[in-house]
Amino acid sequence: MAPGLFKCVECNEDANELHRDYSNGILKITICSSCKKPVDKYIEYDPVIVLIDATLCKIQAFRHILFNTEINIHWKLCVFCLLCEAYLRWSLLQGSQASNDPADIIRYTKEWEFYCMFALAALELAVFCIGVLFILWTAQRCCGCSLEFTPLLKALLLSSYGKVLLIPAVIWEHDFSPLCFSLIRLFVLTSNSQAIRGEYQLLWSPYTLNTLTGSGV
């Protein structure tokens, strides 16, 4: 990654490097000039720990993933999450339908229904992303700050990883499935909000940010 493209995971300030490589393989983590904390403590962490912190919606983990790593799987993750959501909708639809048609007709009908559910999930995701972009664009116009749409879209797609939990929720079906689905959607929205906060914390003044999202993490 080119110099100047890193971010401090604590205060979101720009940084030229994450660590300094001395002789004999000695590495020293760079200290942020603004908050006086390590620019990115996660470069020493195992990826499993980073994933756990991201699951706990820690804003530092989101900044590490979005700014200080070269992850380009957001489109693949998006398609996989859409497939999970389409399967959920399709399975619920099949559970409420009955037909006396021949088996081959039933198979093709169900296949097209799955495609329709996938298209519907993709449409809803597109509307959600456009709505978020419009709201932040409006805030950017009011505050006079710059806004980059590509990193924000990447943050939204990567932070939707919680939708993969829909599959085990369907497989292990029980009487509380609707509650599980609602909790999963709430978790996805929470992840989205944390990713957006990590991406554009400097879009608002500190007072406004603390008022809207609360101080601390």
Secondary structure as the mmCIF struct_conf table of DSSP 4:
data_model
#
loop_
_struct_conf.conf_type_id
_struct_conf.id
_struct_conf.beg_label_comp_id
_struct_conf.beg_label_asym_id
_struct_conf.beg_label_seq_id
_struct_conf.end_label_comp_id
_struct_conf.end_label_asym_id
_struct_conf.end_label_seq_id
TURN_TY1_P TURN_TY1_P1 PRO A 3 GLY A 4
STRN STRN1 PHE A 6 LYS A 7
TURN_TY1_P TURN_TY1_P2 VAL A 9 CYS A 11
STRN STRN2 ASP A 14 ALA A 15
BEND BEND1 ASN A 16 ASN A 16
BEND BEND2 LEU A 18 LEU A 18
STRN STRN3 HIS A 19 ASP A 21
HELX_RH_3T_P HELX_RH_3T_P1 SER A 23 GLY A 25
STRN STRN4 LEU A 27 ILE A 29
HELX_LH_PP_P HELX_LH_PP_P1 THR A 30 THR A 30
STRN STRN5 ILE A 31 ILE A 31
HELX_LH_PP_P HELX_LH_PP_P2 CYS A 32 CYS A 32
TURN_TY1_P TURN_TY1_P3 SER A 33 CYS A 35
BEND BEND3 LYS A 36 LYS A 37
STRN STRN6 PRO A 38 PRO A 38
BEND BEND4 VAL A 39 VAL A 39
HELX_RH_3T_P HELX_RH_3T_P2 LYS A 41 GLU A 44
BEND BEND5 TYR A 45 TYR A 45
HELX_RH_AL_P HELX_RH_AL_P1 PRO A 47 THR A 55
TURN_TY1_P TURN_TY1_P4 LEU A 56 CYS A 57
HELX_RH_AL_P HELX_RH_AL_P2 ILE A 59 PHE A 67
BEND BEND6 ASN A 68 THR A 69
HELX_RH_AL_P HELX_RH_AL_P3 HIS A 74 GLY A 95
TURN_TY1_P TURN_TY1_P5 SER A 96 SER A 96
BEND BEND7 ASP A 101 ASP A 101
HELX_RH_AL_P HELX_RH_AL_P4 ALA A 103 CYS A 143
TURN_TY1_P TURN_TY1_P6 GLY A 144 GLY A 144
HELX_RH_AL_P HELX_RH_AL_P5 PHE A 149 LEU A 158
TURN_TY1_P TURN_TY1_P7 SER A 159 SER A 160
HELX_RH_3T_P HELX_RH_3T_P3 TYR A 161 LEU A 165
HELX_RH_AL_P HELX_RH_AL_P6 LEU A 166 ILE A 171
TURN_TY1_P TURN_TY1_P8 TRP A 172 TRP A 172
TURN_TY1_P TURN_TY1_P9 ASP A 175 PHE A 176
HELX_RH_AL_P HELX_RH_AL_P7 SER A 177 GLU A 199
BEND BEND8 TYR A 200 TYR A 200
HELX_RH_3T_P HELX_RH_3T_P4 GLN A 201 LEU A 203
BEND BEND9 TRP A 204 TRP A 204
HELX_RH_AL_P HELX_RH_AL_P8 PRO A 206 THR A 213
BEND BEND10 SER A 215 SER A 215
#
